[in-house]
Amino acid sequence: MFPSISLAQEIGLAVLLVAGLVWVLGLGHMLWDSRFHQPEPGAYEGVAVIPAQRCAAMHPMESVELTEAEEEAFAGLIRTIALR
């Protein structure tokens, strides 16, 4: 193919080109599928099982009284969390 490079280099170049072509085709296929993929109705993509939340009446040690400053700090922290 090229007179100035060895046969091993030609084989390596061919393997590299084939791997690059496979990668580009795979990426294109992946992007094409994601572009037109419509989720099934009723399909839920979140966590499959969320444990039930326990109420404070179950055990007195599971309840913590917060001061007004702590409640305000917690509310400010919650407001900083970015929602989708």
Summary of the structure (lengths in Angstrom):
residues: 84
radius of gyration: 28.8
end to end distance: 54.3
largest distance: 83.9
contacts: 103
relative contact order: 0.05
helix: 55%
strand: 0%
